[in-house]
Amino acid sequence: MGQPLSVLIVGGGIGGLSAALALSHVGCRVSVFERAEDFRPIGAGLQLSANALSVLEKIGLTMRGQNGIDIASTDVCDGHSGKLISRIATPKDNKTLVISRPDLQTTLLRAVAADENIELNTGAEVVDILGGKSVTSLTLADGTMRTGDVLIGADGVWSQTRRFINSARPDYSGRIAWRATMPLSQVPADISRHTVTLWLAKGAHLVTYPIANGTAFNAVGIVQDDWQAEGWAQTGDMTELALAFSDWYSPVQRLLQSTHTWQKWALCTIDPTVSWTKGRMALLGDAAHAMVPFMAQGAGMSIEDAWVIARHLATANRDTVPQALAAYQDERQDRVTKVWETSMQQGKIYHLSGPMRLSRNLVMQAAGNLMKNRYNWIYDWRAV
């Protein structure tokens, strides 16, 4: 047998760490380069559906023991009146887990630290990349150069790796997200503390659910706005938030006022139809196809990417790396593009107004649990 492939990964987020573990699982040697000096807990909650969970289980991670909560159903409620529109049961074969990003990140980091095939470098800012015919290399801000057989850009929507592969740039969606977590004790009694609730209103929606093994509560509100800024950790102005939800159901307004630590970020997308690969270099996750979060599949698609790219590299040698990366893109791009487009469409449906909003609510009421199977084509995917 030949020497194992050496893989350089730029970015130590969910996609990058998942890729490192998946690649180690198939026998590669991996070096991860994260620009941040340390892995501070950031972000609020996220949903992991069965497709993403199947990958984590393949690489030896059981998320249900890591403060994750199984969700039996999603309640869809009117944001103005608070009335229940529909209760959509989670399909039995496609369980969804809600978890805080810090809990997921901690689980991934522990697994990476315990893996002798993975080298994790923090405070490692990549300033240049060279994709050669036989090797690829990167240069760090301190002048250090590293070479490998493969280079993967997993550095998010504002990726610095992407410019070495394609010319795509982040596109502001015209929406901003507000996010916060709070102790469960601060949640008003009229707000369900045990399930995912999707609150719909004209030009805005809100998603709420418990995290941290039921000790904390996550809320993400999406509003239409042209505000533009990089990053996703800017402290929000409570006055602005209150104004955006001023005509909402009063318990929701009390929920929003229960904490002053709201963060906001401009939602951006990356065109998923451009090339994700070039020679020995490839992109995955948000760096390749950032999407709006209305199907809760951003993290899921990154985790799926990680498994598929590892599976294709598992059977490659140094000479066939470019073909393996091209095969990864061929397998993933149509599926991801369909999820990307579905997420965009879902946002339009959520923010309907006037008669269209009333029609949407009536359809949801009439359809009931028939809706639970509508997106099984997303959730039925499994790591093989």
Secondary structure, DSSP 8 states (H G I E B T S, - for coil): -----EEEEE--SHHHHHHHHHHHHTT-EEEEEESSSS------EEEE-HHHHHHHHHTT--GGGTT-EEE-EEEEEETTT--EEEEEE--TTS-EEEEEHHHHHHHHHHHHHT-TTEEEEES--EEEEEE-SS-EEEEETTS-EEEESEEEE---TT-SSGGGT-----EEEEEEEEEEEEEGGGS-TTS-SSSEEEEEETTEEEEEEEEGGGTEEEEEEEEE-----SSS-EE--HHHHHHHTTTS-HHHHHHHHT-S--EEEEEEE--TTS--EETTEEE-THHHH---STTS-HHHHHHHHHHHHHHHHHT--GGGHHHHHHHHHHHHHHHHHHHHHHHHHHHHHHT--HHHHHHHHHHHHHHGGGGGGTTHHHHT----
